[in-house]
Amino acid sequence: MKGIPNMGQILKQAQQFQEKMAKLQEEVGEKTIEASAGGGMVTVVVNGRQELVSIKIEPEVIDPDDPEMLQDLIMAAINEGMARAKEMVNQEMAKLTKGLNLPNIPGLI
């Protein structure tokens, strides 16, 4: 049958894609995103593996009489950082899978 790739060629392409995916996962995992809340009073850094790398809290936002405000700022900054990290990963994945029409597969990265 002409025009149908043989199984060996399909497996070779799948292996190449898997190697590219592993390299992308490693590269994206090392990239970081910074996000802040409260006008920069709380700043976090999140990596492409969606791990919190660092957190910086400005001293003037620490009010012993209002711990809830600080908690809210920390949560807002972390959630923004995680969302940005996820978006970065999705953009990098889109470059790799361009034209493959793959479904959204959670946990790939």
Backbone as CSV, one residue per row, in Angstrom:
resi,resn,N_x,N_y,N_z,CA_x,CA_y,CA_z,C_x,C_y,C_z
1,MET,0.844,-1.180,0.000,0.000,0.000,0.000,0.885,1.238,0.000
2,LYS,0.729,1.983,-1.004,1.541,3.179,-1.143,0.955,4.311,-0.302
3,GLY,1.847,5.113,0.314,1.390,6.260,1.079,1.171,5.990,2.551
4,ILE,1.209,4.735,2.958,1.030,4.402,4.372,2.411,4.100,4.947
5,PRO,2.839,4.862,5.977,4.166,4.628,6.544,4.230,3.263,7.212
6,ASN,5.404,2.654,7.161,5.529,1.343,7.798,5.641,1.499,9.312
7,MET,5.424,0.416,10.014,5.385,0.436,11.470,6.726,0.884,12.049
8,GLY,7.815,0.479,11.432,9.137,0.882,11.909,9.317,2.384,11.863
9,GLN,8.825,3.002,10.807,8.933,4.459,10.673,8.063,5.159,11.721
10,ILE,6.890,4.629,11.963,5.996,5.205,12.973,6.638,5.113,14.360
11,LEU,7.221,3.953,14.679,7.881,3.776,15.976,9.087,4.697,16.120
12,LYS,9.839,4.888,15.037,10.988,5.787,15.066,10.530,7.220,15.341
13,GLN,9.456,7.642,14.679,8.932,8.988,14.896,8.416,9.143,16.329
14,ALA,7.776,8.112,16.849,7.280,8.166,18.227,8.443,8.282,19.204
15,GLN,9.525,7.567,18.951,10.689,7.639,19.825,11.319,9.031,19.762
16,GLN,11.417,9.598,18.567,11.969,10.949,18.428,11.100,11.962,19.173
17,PHE,9.790,11.813,19.063,8.882,12.713,19.764,9.059,12.569,21.268
18,GLN,9.199,11.338,21.739,9.383,11.086,23.171,10.676,11.735,23.667
19,GLU,11.733,11.668,22.872,13.006,12.295,23.247,12.860,13.810,23.304
20,LYS,12.170,14.378,22.330,11.937,15.823,22.319,11.094,16.239,23.524
21,MET,10.110,15.425,23.875,9.241,15.711,25.013,10.053,15.695,26.312
22,ALA,10.922,14.734,26.478,11.750,14.644,27.688,12.667,15.858,27.795
23,LYS,13.248,16.263,26.674,14.119,17.437,26.671,13.321,18.691,27.020
24,LEU,12.129,18.813,26.463,11.280,19.966,26.748,10.908,20.004,28.229
25,GLN,10.548,18.867,28.790,10.193,18.806,30.208,11.346,19.287,31.075
26,GLU,12.552,18.878,30.731,13.726,19.294,31.503,13.962,20.792,31.358
27,GLU,13.898,21.298,30.128,14.140,22.720,29.889,13.086,23.601,30.571
28,VAL,11.835,23.241,30.410,10.749,24.036,30.988,10.797,23.969,32.515
29,GLY,11.189,22.837,33.052,11.286,22.692,34.500,12.296,23.641,35.116
30,GLU,13.295,24.041,34.342,14.322,24.948,34.845,13.929,26.422,34.704
31,LYS,12.969,26.715,33.855,12.532,28.099,33.668,11.705,28.541,34.870
32,THR,11.752,29.837,35.155,10.991,30.353,36.291,10.106,31.517,35.870
33,ILE,9.073,31.721,36.656,8.105,32.802,36.477,8.012,33.544,37.809
34,GLU,7.977,34.861,37.727,7.804,35.668,38.934,6.415,36.285,38.919
35,ALA,5.784,36.285,40.071,4.459,36.898,40.213,4.405,37.593,41.561
36,SER,3.550,38.612,41.647,3.446,39.338,42.910,2.006,39.722,43.191
37,ALA,1.782,40.134,44.427,0.464,40.594,44.861,0.671,41.783,45.796
38,GLY,-0.375,42.574,45.938,-0.306,43.721,46.838,0.678,44.768,46.374
39,GLY,0.744,44.963,45.061,1.662,45.966,44.543,3.121,45.616,44.771
40,GLY,3.433,44.336,44.774,4.805,43.893,44.972,5.169,43.624,46.423
41,MET,4.190,43.679,47.309,4.466,43.420,48.720,4.825,41.952,48.962
42,VAL,4.251,41.058,48.162,4.584,39.631,48.216,4.950,39.210,46.798
43,THR,6.148,38.645,46.650,6.623,38.205,45.339,7.055,36.748,45.445
44,VAL,6.636,35.957,44.476,7.005,34.543,44.452,7.665,34.207,43.124
45,VAL,8.463,33.146,43.151,9.051,32.597,41.939,8.635,31.134,41.872
46,VAL,8.085,30.744,40.718,7.601,29.385,40.479,8.324,28.849,39.252
47,ASN,8.721,27.572,39.286,9.387,27.005,38.108,8.384,26.272,37.218
48,GLY,8.869,25.769,36.098,8.027,25.087,35.128,7.465,23.763,35.615
49,ARG,7.999,23.249,36.713,7.430,22.040,37.331,6.344,22.416,38.327
50,GLN,5.996,23.700,38.334,4.986,24.272,39.231,5.352,24.052,40.692
51,GLU,6.628,24.289,40.978,7.130,24.244,42.345,7.436,25.674,42.775
52,LEU,7.101,26.002,43.998,7.423,27.308,44.554,8.918,27.324,44.849
53,VAL,9.648,28.228,44.192,11.098,28.294,44.324,11.495,29.284,45.418
54,SER,10.813,30.426,45.457,11.136,31.412,46.492,9.930,32.307,46.752
55,ILE,9.974,32.948,47.896,8.928,33.894,48.283,9.596,35.049,49.015
56,LYS,9.181,36.250,48.672,9.727,37.452,49.312,8.554,38.274,49.845
57,ILE,8.634,38.627,51.116,7.580,39.417,51.755,8.208,40.709,52.263
58,GLU,7.673,41.826,51.816,8.169,43.120,52.283,7.777,43.302,53.756
59,PRO,8.696,43.760,54.584,8.430,43.880,56.028,7.217,44.749,56.363
60,GLU,6.974,45.793,55.585,5.866,46.683,55.926,4.485,46.046,55.769
61,VAL,4.400,44.904,55.086,3.101,44.241,54.926,2.821,43.277,56.086
62,ILE,3.805,43.060,56.932,3.629,42.152,58.066,2.990,42.920,59.226
63,ASP,1.721,42.645,59.439,0.963,43.306,60.505,0.443,42.224,61.448
64,PRO,0.991,42.151,62.658,0.561,41.109,63.594,-0.930,41.176,63.928
65,ASP,-1.525,42.345,63.741,-2.950,42.488,64.027,-3.835,42.075,62.847
66,ASP,-3.220,41.791,61.686,-4.015,41.437,60.497,-3.311,40.334,59.691
67,PRO,-3.152,39.157,60.280,-2.470,38.079,59.554,-3.242,37.613,58.318
68,GLU,-4.549,37.792,58.311,-5.360,37.350,57.171,-4.976,38.089,55.889
69,MET,-4.648,39.379,55.999,-4.253,40.134,54.812,-2.983,39.538,54.211
70,LEU,-2.010,39.232,55.036,-0.763,38.645,54.546,-1.023,37.263,53.933
71,GLN,-1.849,36.480,54.577,-2.190,35.161,54.045,-2.828,35.289,52.669
72,ASP,-3.746,36.249,52.528,-4.416,36.459,51.242,-3.422,36.883,50.161
73,LEU,-2.491,37.770,50.513,-1.490,38.212,49.546,-0.587,37.061,49.111
74,ILE,-0.197,36.232,50.064,0.653,35.076,49.741,-0.084,34.124,48.806
75,MET,-1.332,33.816,49.137,-2.110,32.910,48.285,-2.299,33.498,46.890
76,ALA,-2.587,34.787,46.801,-2.797,35.428,45.501,-1.525,35.376,44.655
77,ALA,-0.391,35.666,45.271,0.873,35.643,44.532,1.205,34.224,44.061
78,ILE,1.029,33.239,44.926,1.326,31.856,44.547,0.391,31.385,43.437
79,ASN,-0.894,31.664,43.570,-1.845,31.245,42.529,-1.523,31.894,41.187
80,GLU,-1.145,33.159,41.204,-0.769,33.841,39.959,0.493,33.220,39.376
81,GLY,1.462,32.931,40.223,2.691,32.298,39.754,2.440,30.928,39.153
82,MET,1.601,30.144,39.799,1.275,28.804,39.278,0.551,28.905,37.930
83,ALA,-0.369,29.853,37.830,-1.101,30.031,36.575,-0.160,30.448,35.446
84,ARG,0.760,31.353,35.750,1.718,31.796,34.725,2.666,30.671,34.325
85,ALA,3.092,29.870,35.301,3.979,28.743,35.005,3.258,27.733,34.116
86,LYS,2.012,27.468,34.410,1.228,26.528,33.599,1.071,27.052,32.175
87,GLU,0.811,28.337,32.041,0.668,28.946,30.716,1.987,28.850,29.942
88,MET,3.111,29.081,30.616,4.414,28.967,29.965,4.619,27.545,29.448
89,VAL,4.301,26.558,30.269,4.444,25.158,29.868,3.541,24.861,28.671
90,ASN,2.311,25.339,28.719,1.385,25.102,27.611,1.890,25.716,26.312
91,GLN,2.477,26.903,26.389,3.010,27.549,25.189,4.178,26.759,24.615
92,GLU,5.054,26.268,25.496,6.191,25.473,25.032,5.716,24.143,24.437
93,MET,4.718,23.526,25.063,4.160,22.274,24.544,3.535,22.492,23.176
94,ALA,2.858,23.612,23.002,2.206,23.913,21.730,3.233,23.984,20.603
95,LYS,4.427,24.503,20.903,5.492,24.564,19.892,5.907,23.159,19.473
96,LEU,5.999,22.255,20.444,6.438,20.890,20.162,5.362,20.088,19.443
97,THR,4.125,20.265,19.856,3.039,19.439,19.310,2.299,20.110,18.164
98,LYS,2.801,21.236,17.697,2.144,21.984,16.617,1.803,21.046,15.460
99,GLY,0.556,21.030,15.105,0.111,20.228,13.983,-0.214,18.789,14.311
100,LEU,0.023,18.347,15.534,-0.245,16.953,15.880,-1.671,16.722,16.342
101,ASN,-2.381,17.797,16.706,-3.768,17.705,17.152,-3.935,16.717,18.305
102,LEU,-3.098,16.897,19.334,-3.172,16.033,20.513,-4.166,16.590,21.510
103,PRO,-4.832,15.726,22.251,-5.739,16.220,23.299,-4.936,16.790,24.456
104,ASN,-5.590,17.581,25.291,-4.928,18.103,26.482,-4.731,16.948,27.448
105,ILE,-3.466,16.606,27.685,-3.150,15.460,28.520,-2.556,15.966,29.820
106,PRO,-3.324,15.935,30.915,-2.800,16.421,32.193,-1.617,15.596,32.656
107,GLY,-0.671,16.264,33.295,0.453,15.568,33.872,1.603,15.291,32.929
108,LEU,1.511,15.760,31.676,2.630,15.550,30.763,3.872,16.262,31.258
109,ILE,3.676,17.431,31.835,4.809,18.192,32.369,4.454,18.591,33.770
